[in-house]
Amino acid sequence: MATRIQKVYGKTPREARQKAEKEFGRNISIVKTRRISPNKLQPDKGSNYELTIAVETEVPAKIPLIRPRSHRQDPVAIQQAIERVNTALTANTYGRQNAQIDSEFGQDPPYSESPGFSSPQNEVVSVSEDLPPEKRAEKTPESSLAMDYLSTELNEIRDALSILLSSTKISDNADLPDEVAGLYRRFLKSDVEAELAHDLAEAMLTCFNDEDGKSIHEHLTALIQNIVKTSPGIKFGEAPTVVALVGATGVGKTTTIAKLAIQYCFQKKKVALITTDDFKIGAIEQLETYSEILSLPMEVARDPEELEKKIQKYADFDLILIDTPGRSQLDVARLRSIESFLNAARPDETYLMLNMTTRNTDMENIIKRFGSLGIDKLIFTKLDEAICYGSILNCAVRYKKPIAYFTTGQDVATDIEVATHNRIATFLLRGYQKKL
């Protein structure tokens, strides 16, 4: 006789037991029953209870009780392999490639282009900076396409090798298969919440058995698309569309107002700026400077009644952007002051801005406190200063708010982009990369 351990799932303990008896007969022993959280990433595993049973069988168990560990390579050897790949696929190597383009290069690159204001190119590593000027001048559209294609391939190789290296540093972690152990570790390092990181890594297992040949990045993008809402930007309705930005002190509201104004000016929209921030020293002067550079009207509203009048003044404009004072989420009295301005403005959309360098716990507290103001969408700022990006995922999943924009630097003309699932996957796998 041999004893085989099995796990059976059901919405209730009784349903799980019935499934077990139906599949393995009544000669079973219940080892453990535990309540589990449904896996949002794998609907077929959306059960509430896990039943661990022992099955007596005369046939030796086909599946060993302990999952055999796959052979692990020496971490030093893997790191050397990564370095060899990085060295071999440098800009100079690309420059020596045959100029002929394979028919495969004529297809769309593996990574889909993310929609944005400035029509950004695919997320690739620049391969032309190391070439001499005369070589860069010779670059043709065909060679550029080949370089882009090879660059995305390089990114995928780096992803796979880095994940493999991570797997060698981890022992037992949440019963995950070896193939995705490195991904789980990577998600945790990026501050993704443990349960979400586990579900995400577990769901990525299909990536390693994909006959369609999708990349790790593409699989992760598809999973994120199932659980994260994004927004294509400001939704215009009947003019004027009024948009208010709120957030904690120092999150970058005034600069983001200017970035949005520039982008919608490019789209031939009539834009007006209004600030209610007469608290921070230099806040009015800063917005005035931007309005002069952009040749846009700018107003100051010091109380809710004045704000309502200023909005009416620009009733024939397409977009009115309202800047509000930065407030601590713990300062209840001043949050109520912002609320009075918003009640007067009746904005079509209110955006909560979140600093990407803020700790996970503090960011959650900010969302809860500012949530009373009626938040419609999220903007994550200062991504170029952060090293962990899991908060994007955590906040989007926990609070169900669409992510609208990412800001990525101080250049008001370029350093803002529409949030996409593709971009979030890049942050989790490779960290921040400047769009080319």
Secondary structure, 3 states (H helix, E strand, C coil): CEEEEEEEEECCHHHHHHHHHHHHCCCEEEEEEEECCCCCCCHHHCCCEEEEEEEEECCCCCCCCCCCCCCCCCHHHHHHHHHHHHHHCCHHHHHCCCCCCCHHHHCCCCCCCCCCCCCCCCCCCCCCCCCCHHHHHCCCHHHHHHHHHHHHHHHHHHHHHHHHHHHCCCCCCCCCCHHHHHHHHHHHHCCCCHHHHHHHHHHHHHHHHCCCCCCHHHHHHHHHHHHCCECCCCCCCCCCEEEEEEECCCCCHHHHHHHHHHHHHHCCCCEEEEECCCCCCCHHHHHHHHHHHHCCCEEECCCHHHHHHHHHHCCCCCEEEEECCCCCCCCHHHHHHHHHHHHHHCCCEEEEEEECCCCHHHHHHHHHHHHHHCCCEEEEECHHHCCCCHHHHHHHHHHCCCEEEEECCCCCCCCEEECCHHHHHHHHHHCCCCCC
